Amino acid sequence: MSHEAPIRVAGPALPEVRMHLHTPSDPGVGVVVESRVCTARKAAGFVRHLAIDVSRTRLAANFRVGQSFGVIPPGLDEHGKTHKVRLYSIACPTAGEDGRGQVVSTTVKRTIDEHWESHRLFLGVASNWLCDLREGDEVPVTGPSGKRFLLPADPGAHDYLFFATGTGIAPFRGMILELLAAGVPSRVVLVMGVAYETDLLYDAELDALAASSGGRFTYLRALSRQPQADGGPPMYVQDRLRTHGDLLGPMLGSDRTLVYICGVAGMELGILQAMARTLDPPALEAFLRVDSGAGEPEGWTRRMIHREVAPTRRVFMEVY
């Protein structure tokens, strides 16, 4: 490995946040006020938008878009202990779904799987419980959590390129709503990746936001297992760097632009590889420090990220 001095790229100042106002031993009690499907009816999975009134908790007016909150499923686990907290990304602006910070929302996908060895059906404890809830049901909540995956303290000083897959759309829905409502001059581009068109989350809502944004917000889809709506071949989110180079190239060449990545673990590697293949060295250095011993992007692995291939502070990643 090379021992050359690392490239220092300043990141944006982030706002201060409050965290862990409710802990697992001292949860607040939220109340479900909305639960709706946020995919097409024929989607391969079941995903719901869940809104929870937290006005009786310390989360009220104390969470920020980009943070997470926790829920505690009822009952006991296989060891007879209370279920552990599950964290869910906040899917609304800092002002909440209600505009006053009293209602927080998230995006929940039911986990339905089969155990490899026993062949027995496995149902996710928290996801299925949350999706089963109806208006008026109570939810033990904790948090908020997270202080890095945030919009900057001065959001109007930056442009934004968001890459999402699946329920990784949750924080970006809130961020996009917040940026557009603030009337900042920022350019915002979302690249949303799913397998099939029916799996797209909040699709009609995002389309409407793009249409009413006056050109400030661009919504790009990337379908990996079917042709695109325009007839293009199947592709992953990183392929939009190639198909929309005229749009994304100038953005990534600007010192205003920040890159956010959220979704299934592994997606970040493909995006970083695509950036390395498509950006000129000066533009790439603003987002990625590549060690001289890293080799060609095709040979990179996830284990190299943050080591031989280190994102700068202008890249925000949250993968799971």
Secondary structure, DSSP 8 states (H G I E B T S, - for coil): --------------------SB-TTS-EEEEEEEEEE-S-TT-SS-EEEEEEE-TTSTTTT---TT-EEEE--SSB-TTSSB---EEEE--S-TTTTTSSS-EEEEEEE--EEE-TTT--EEE-HHHHHHHH--TT-EEEEEEEE-SSSS--SSGGG-EEEEEEEGGGHHHHHHHHHHHHHHT----EEEEEEESSGGG-SSHHHHHHHHHHTTTSEEEEEEESSS--TTS-----GGGHHHHTHHHHHHHHTSTTEEEEEEESTTHHHHHHHHHHHHS-HHHHHTTEEE-TTS--GGG--GGGBTTTEEE-TTEEEEE-
